[in-house]
Amino acid sequence: MPPEFYPHIKQLRDNNQQIFFRGEDETDRGTRKEKPYGFDGPLTAYRSTDASETWIFAGLRRGGRMLYAFDVSGLTDTTPTAPTLKWRIGCDSAGCTSTDIEDIGQTWSSR
């Protein structure tokens, strides 16, 4: 789970929060919160030609402006281990991870 999503854990666990959707009239909002999004898009996988490395890439899409890469090499059904976070790049509420990616926009695009 990405750190950007931690503030939404209680809301999901309680499962009793009414949702406010963007585009609705703000005057009708009341106590409803915006729908939390996390890794809500498709994952992309890469496997090296000799199958020694396998990586998964995920974007926050509507959940934010971050992209993540995980090394899942060696993970199998019989020997599960934790994936390794290799890098995260983009911008969150604390700022951007790099000055050359400050203009990152929506991370939903496949290109």
MOWOMO-V755989 format. One record per backbone hydrogen bond with DSSP energy under -1.0 kcal/mol. CO is the residue of the C=O (numbers start at 1). NH is the residue of the N-H. If there is no record, write none. Layout:
BEGIN
<<CO:NH> <CO:NH>>
END
This chain:
BEGIN
<<2:5> <3:6> <5:8> <6:9> <8:12> <9:13> <10:14> <11:15> <18:33> <21:24> <25:28> <26:29> <29:32> <33:20> <38:40> <44:57> <46:55> <48:51> <53:48> <54:72> <55:46> <56:70> <57:44> <58:68> <60:63> <61:64> <65:91> <66:60> <67:89> <68:58> <69:86> <69:87> <70:56> <71:84> <72:75> <84:71> <87:69> <89:67> <90:97> <92:95> <95:92> <98:101> <101:104>>
END
